[in-house]
Amino acid sequence: MIKDTFNRPVKDLRISVTDRCNFRCPYCMPADLYGEKYTFLPKSDILDFEEVSRLVNIFEGLGVEKVRLTGGEPLMRENVEKLVSMLSGIDGIKDIALTTNGYILHKKAKALKKAGLSRLTISLDSLDDEVFKKLNGREYSVDIVLKAIDKAVKAGFDPLKINAVIQKGINDHTIVDLARHFRGTGHIVRFIEFMDVGTINSWNFEHVVPAGEILGMIDAVFPLEPVEKNYPGEVANRYRYKDGKGEIGIIASVTKPFCGNCTRLRLSTDGRLFTCLFASRGTDIRKPLRDGASDNEIREIIAHTWSNRTDRYSEERTTDKPSKISAKKIEMYQIGG
């Protein structure tokens, strides 16, 4: 197991399998910048499944236990279930998850379960149809996602995690409704503070609804109590309903950063390693991979990248210290959330 300069091991790998998405969420891929003429990565620049599988085998030998497939929208990657099947056969990988907006999940849920996918997380920022349409940038109805959730449950993904990015003045008035809808279902809604990922989402702290306010809104209607985290490095603070009807999570990376326990490494669609969600540049792993480097040589590149890691962007942000990576950051659709 390798550790970085703050003694943090690498345990979690997030893999962006495509930079494409069928949504145009303003905080990730706004429609005015990513219109019909926008050029996404050509197929030749994207890691194929065999390359990804080979890398995951190497990552596993360095301590990675969990893999999450992201995008873009990962279900837009053709035959992504084949990749899931390949990864599920790797000894030492204990958990394979996937984050999706749910729009085409009804077509893939059964195949993903059969391929060996462990867990599903579905992004759903509001149950209010008009708010949801505004946030997905495509006028898609929330009913499509709700039906996909039912399909996923029938396929065997139960419980699910539901992620909601909360923005002040946009969807914060729908927080309690979202909690109410999934309360008692076993599914866990995770409310996420609006983060300054990338450089195109016009982030400002004034747009953030602090975790304490989110908790207060829900607790006032459905009393909550804190719960211990499931494992070291879990990003969500857990709270359960006092009447026993489930739990919620709150991810407070802005007001209560958790850099000190971060064990995540990210692999971009075009084969670059990023040691932080807020990083400005990555380490190219695709070139040596395609130039014939051995597994040991690739392992050394990964180990060197992680062992020299000094990232703690969110902590620096909260202490008002200038960050070395704040000027230009990788966009979320390129490395997942």
C-alpha positions as CSV (number, residue, x, y, z in Angstrom):
1,M,0.0,0.0,0.0
2,I,1.3,3.4,-1.0
3,K,0.8,6.6,1.0
4,D,1.0,10.3,0.1
5,T,2.9,13.1,1.9
6,F,0.1,13.3,4.5
7,N,0.1,9.5,5.1
8,R,-3.1,9.0,3.2
9,P,-3.3,5.6,1.5
10,V,-4.9,5.1,-2.0
11,K,-8.1,3.0,-1.7
12,D,-10.6,4.4,-4.1
13,L,-10.4,4.8,-7.8
14,R,-12.9,6.9,-9.8
15,I,-12.8,6.2,-13.5
16,S,-14.3,8.6,-16.1
17,V,-15.3,6.3,-19.0
18,T,-16.6,9.1,-21.2
19,D,-16.6,12.9,-21.4
20,R,-20.0,12.9,-23.0
21,C,-23.3,13.5,-21.3
22,N,-27.0,13.8,-22.3
23,F,-27.6,16.4,-19.6
24,R,-26.4,20.0,-19.6
25,C,-26.4,20.8,-15.9
26,P,-25.3,24.4,-15.3
27,Y,-22.8,23.5,-12.6
28,C,-21.0,20.9,-14.8
29,M,-21.6,21.2,-18.5
30,P,-23.7,24.4,-19.3
31,A,-25.5,24.3,-22.6
32,D,-24.1,27.6,-23.8
33,L,-20.6,26.3,-23.7
34,Y,-21.3,22.7,-24.6
35,G,-23.7,23.0,-27.6
36,E,-24.1,21.0,-30.7
37,K,-20.8,22.2,-32.1
38,Y,-18.7,21.3,-29.1
39,T,-16.1,18.7,-29.9
40,F,-15.7,15.8,-27.4
41,L,-12.7,13.5,-27.3
42,P,-12.2,11.3,-30.4
43,K,-12.4,7.6,-29.8
44,S,-8.6,7.2,-30.3
45,D,-7.9,9.4,-27.2
46,I,-10.2,7.4,-24.9
47,L,-8.9,4.5,-22.9
48,D,-10.4,1.2,-24.2
49,F,-11.7,-1.4,-21.8
50,E,-8.6,-3.6,-21.9
51,E,-6.5,-0.6,-21.0
52,V,-8.7,0.3,-18.1
53,S,-8.8,-3.3,-16.9
54,R,-5.0,-3.5,-17.0
55,L,-4.7,-0.3,-15.0
56,V,-7.2,-1.4,-12.4
57,N,-5.2,-4.6,-11.9
58,I,-2.1,-2.5,-11.2
59,F,-4.0,-0.1,-9.0
60,E,-5.3,-3.0,-6.9
61,G,-1.7,-4.1,-6.2
62,L,-1.1,-0.6,-4.8
63,G,-4.0,-0.7,-2.4
64,V,-7.2,0.2,-4.4
65,E,-10.2,-1.7,-3.1
66,K,-13.1,0.3,-4.6
67,V,-13.8,1.4,-8.1
68,R,-16.5,3.9,-9.2
69,L,-17.4,4.5,-12.9
70,T,-18.3,8.1,-13.7
71,G,-18.4,10.4,-16.7
72,G,-19.7,12.5,-18.2
73,E,-22.6,10.1,-18.1
74,P,-21.1,6.6,-17.9
75,L,-24.1,4.9,-19.5
76,M,-23.4,6.7,-22.7
77,R,-20.2,4.6,-23.1
78,E,-21.2,1.8,-25.4
79,N,-21.3,-1.6,-23.7
80,V,-20.1,-0.2,-20.4
81,E,-21.5,-3.4,-18.8
82,K,-18.6,-5.3,-20.5
83,L,-16.1,-3.2,-18.6
84,V,-18.0,-3.9,-15.3
85,S,-17.8,-7.6,-16.0
86,M,-14.0,-7.3,-16.6
87,L,-13.4,-5.3,-13.4
88,S,-15.6,-7.6,-11.3
89,G,-13.2,-10.5,-12.1
90,I,-10.2,-8.7,-10.6
91,D,-9.2,-10.2,-7.2
92,G,-9.0,-7.6,-4.4
93,I,-11.6,-5.2,-5.9
94,K,-14.3,-5.4,-3.3
95,D,-16.8,-2.9,-4.6
96,I,-17.7,-1.6,-8.1
97,A,-20.1,1.3,-8.2
98,L,-21.5,3.6,-10.9
99,T,-22.9,7.2,-10.8
100,T,-25.5,8.0,-13.4
101,N,-28.1,10.7,-14.0
102,G,-30.5,7.8,-14.6
103,Y,-31.9,9.0,-17.9
104,I,-31.1,5.7,-19.8
105,L,-30.7,3.5,-16.8
106,H,-33.9,1.6,-17.6
107,K,-32.1,0.1,-20.6
108,K,-29.0,-0.9,-18.6
109,A,-30.0,-1.9,-15.1
110,K,-30.4,-5.6,-15.6
111,A,-27.2,-5.9,-17.7
112,L,-25.2,-3.9,-15.1
113,K,-26.4,-6.2,-12.3
114,K,-25.6,-9.3,-14.2
115,A,-22.2,-8.0,-15.1
116,G,-21.3,-7.6,-11.4
117,L,-22.0,-4.0,-10.5
118,S,-22.2,-3.7,-6.7
119,R,-23.9,-0.4,-6.3
120,L,-25.7,2.5,-8.1
121,T,-25.8,6.2,-7.3
122,I,-28.3,8.3,-9.1
123,S,-28.0,12.1,-9.4
124,L,-31.3,13.8,-8.7
125,D,-31.2,17.5,-7.7
126,S,-34.9,18.1,-7.2
127,L,-38.3,16.4,-7.5
128,D,-39.9,19.7,-8.6
129,D,-40.2,19.2,-12.4
130,E,-39.6,22.8,-13.4
131,V,-36.5,23.0,-11.1
132,F,-35.3,19.7,-12.4
133,K,-35.7,20.8,-16.0
134,K,-33.8,23.9,-15.3
135,L,-30.9,22.0,-13.7
136,N,-30.6,19.3,-16.4
137,G,-30.6,21.9,-19.2
138,R,-32.6,19.6,-21.5
139,E,-36.2,19.9,-20.3
140,Y,-36.2,16.3,-19.2
141,S,-38.9,15.4,-16.7
142,V,-38.1,14.0,-13.3
143,D,-40.5,11.1,-14.0
144,I,-37.9,9.5,-16.2
145,V,-35.4,9.3,-13.4
146,L,-38.0,8.1,-10.9
147,K,-39.0,5.3,-13.3
148,A,-35.4,4.4,-13.7
149,I,-35.1,4.1,-9.9
150,D,-37.9,1.6,-9.9
151,K,-36.2,-0.4,-12.7
152,A,-32.9,-0.4,-10.7
153,V,-34.6,-1.7,-7.6
154,K,-36.3,-4.5,-9.6
155,A,-32.9,-5.3,-11.1
156,G,-31.5,-5.8,-7.6
157,F,-29.9,-2.5,-6.7
158,D,-31.5,-1.9,-3.3
159,P,-30.8,0.4,-1.5
160,L,-29.7,3.1,-3.8
161,K,-27.9,6.4,-3.1
162,I,-29.5,9.5,-4.4
163,N,-27.1,12.5,-4.9
164,A,-28.5,16.1,-4.9
165,V,-26.3,19.1,-5.4
166,I,-27.9,22.0,-3.5
167,Q,-27.6,25.6,-4.7
168,K,-29.0,28.6,-2.8
169,G,-32.0,30.1,-4.6
170,I,-32.1,27.3,-7.1
171,N,-33.2,24.1,-5.5
172,D,-32.8,24.6,-1.7
173,H,-36.5,25.1,-1.3
174,T,-37.0,21.5,-2.5
175,I,-34.7,19.8,0.1
176,V,-37.4,18.6,2.5
177,D,-39.5,17.3,-0.4
178,L,-36.6,15.2,-1.6
179,A,-36.0,13.8,1.9
180,R,-39.7,13.1,2.4
181,H,-40.0,11.2,-0.9
182,F,-37.3,8.7,-0.1
183,R,-37.8,8.5,3.6
184,G,-38.8,5.0,4.5
185,T,-37.7,3.5,1.2
186,G,-34.3,2.4,2.3
187,H,-32.6,4.6,-0.3
188,I,-30.2,7.2,1.1
189,V,-30.3,10.8,-0.2
190,R,-27.0,12.6,0.1
191,F,-27.2,16.4,0.0
192,I,-24.0,17.9,-1.4
193,E,-22.8,21.4,-0.9
194,F,-22.3,23.3,-4.2
195,M,-18.6,23.1,-4.9
196,D,-16.2,25.1,-7.0
197,V,-15.2,22.2,-9.3
198,G,-13.7,23.4,-12.5
199,T,-13.8,27.0,-13.7
200,I,-17.0,27.3,-15.7
201,N,-19.8,27.0,-13.1
202,S,-19.6,30.6,-11.8
203,W,-19.2,29.4,-8.2
204,N,-19.5,31.8,-5.4
205,F,-19.7,31.0,-1.7
206,E,-23.0,32.9,-1.6
207,H,-24.5,30.1,-3.7
208,V,-23.6,27.5,-1.1
209,V,-26.2,26.2,1.3
210,P,-24.1,25.1,4.3
211,A,-24.4,21.6,5.7
212,G,-25.8,23.0,9.0
213,E,-28.7,24.7,7.2
214,I,-29.5,21.6,5.2
215,L,-29.5,19.5,8.3
216,G,-31.7,22.1,10.1
217,M,-34.3,22.2,7.4
218,I,-34.8,18.4,7.4
219,D,-34.5,18.0,11.2
220,A,-37.2,20.6,11.8
221,V,-39.7,18.3,9.9
222,F,-38.2,14.9,10.4
223,P,-36.0,14.8,13.6
224,L,-32.5,13.4,13.0
225,E,-29.6,12.1,15.0
226,P,-26.0,11.6,13.9
227,V,-24.6,8.2,13.0
228,E,-21.0,7.0,13.0
229,K,-19.4,6.8,9.5
230,N,-19.3,3.3,7.9
231,Y,-15.6,3.4,7.3
232,P,-12.6,5.8,7.5
233,G,-12.6,8.2,4.6
234,E,-16.4,8.1,4.0
235,V,-17.2,11.6,2.6
236,A,-20.8,11.9,3.8
237,N,-21.8,12.8,7.4
238,R,-24.6,10.3,8.3
239,Y,-27.8,11.1,10.1
240,R,-30.7,8.8,10.7
241,Y,-34.4,9.6,11.3
242,K,-35.2,9.2,15.0
243,D,-38.3,7.2,14.1
244,G,-36.2,4.6,12.4
245,K,-37.3,5.4,8.8
246,G,-33.9,5.5,7.2
247,E,-31.0,7.9,7.0
248,I,-29.6,10.8,4.9
249,G,-26.1,11.9,4.2
250,I,-24.6,15.4,3.9
251,I,-21.4,16.0,2.0
252,A,-19.9,19.2,3.3
253,S,-16.7,19.6,1.4
254,V,-17.0,23.4,1.4
255,T,-17.8,24.2,5.1
256,K,-16.3,21.0,6.7
257,P,-13.6,19.7,4.3
258,F,-12.4,16.2,4.7
259,C,-9.1,16.4,2.8
260,G,-7.3,14.7,5.8
261,N,-9.1,11.4,5.1
262,C,-9.2,11.5,1.3
263,T,-8.1,8.2,-0.3
264,R,-9.3,8.9,-3.8
265,L,-7.4,8.8,-7.1
266,R,-9.1,9.7,-10.4
267,L,-8.5,8.5,-13.9
268,S,-9.8,10.7,-16.7
269,T,-11.3,9.6,-19.9
270,D,-8.2,10.2,-21.8
271,G,-5.9,8.4,-19.4
272,R,-4.6,11.1,-16.9
273,L,-4.2,10.6,-13.2
274,F,-5.6,13.3,-10.9
275,T,-5.0,13.2,-7.2
276,C,-7.6,15.8,-6.3
277,L,-11.1,16.7,-7.6
278,F,-9.8,20.3,-7.8
279,A,-6.5,19.6,-9.6
280,S,-5.2,21.7,-12.4
281,R,-3.2,19.0,-14.2
282,G,-2.9,15.3,-14.3
283,T,-0.2,12.7,-14.9
284,D,-0.4,11.1,-18.4
285,I,-0.6,7.3,-18.0
286,R,-2.0,6.6,-21.5
287,K,1.2,7.4,-23.3
288,P,3.4,5.0,-21.5
289,L,0.6,2.4,-21.6
290,R,0.5,2.6,-25.4
291,D,4.2,2.9,-25.8
292,G,4.8,-0.5,-24.3
293,A,5.6,0.2,-20.7
294,S,5.6,-2.9,-18.4
295,D,3.2,-3.2,-15.5
296,N,6.1,-2.5,-13.1
297,E,7.0,0.7,-15.0
298,I,3.4,1.9,-14.9
299,R,3.2,0.9,-11.2
300,E,6.2,3.1,-10.6
301,I,4.5,6.1,-12.3
302,I,1.3,5.7,-10.2
303,A,3.3,5.2,-7.0
304,H,5.4,8.3,-7.7
305,T,2.3,10.3,-8.5
306,W,0.5,9.4,-5.3
307,S,3.5,9.4,-2.9
308,N,4.2,13.0,-3.9
309,R,0.6,14.1,-3.4
310,T,0.2,17.2,-1.3
311,D,-3.5,18.1,-2.2
312,R,-5.7,19.7,0.4
313,Y,-7.5,22.2,-1.7
314,S,-10.8,22.4,0.3
315,E,-8.9,22.9,3.6
316,E,-6.9,25.7,1.9
317,R,-10.1,27.3,0.7
318,T,-11.6,27.4,4.1
319,T,-8.5,29.0,5.6
320,D,-8.4,31.7,2.9
321,K,-4.9,30.6,1.8
322,P,-4.1,31.0,-1.9
323,S,-4.2,27.7,-3.6
324,K,-1.6,26.7,-6.2
325,I,-4.3,25.0,-8.2
326,S,-7.2,27.5,-8.0
327,A,-6.6,29.4,-11.2
328,K,-7.4,26.6,-13.6
329,K,-9.0,23.4,-12.5
330,I,-10.0,20.3,-14.4
331,E,-13.8,20.3,-15.2
332,M,-16.0,17.8,-13.4
333,Y,-17.3,16.1,-16.5
334,Q,-13.7,15.0,-17.3
335,I,-13.1,13.2,-14.1
336,G,-16.5,12.7,-12.4
337,G,-17.7,14.1,-9.2
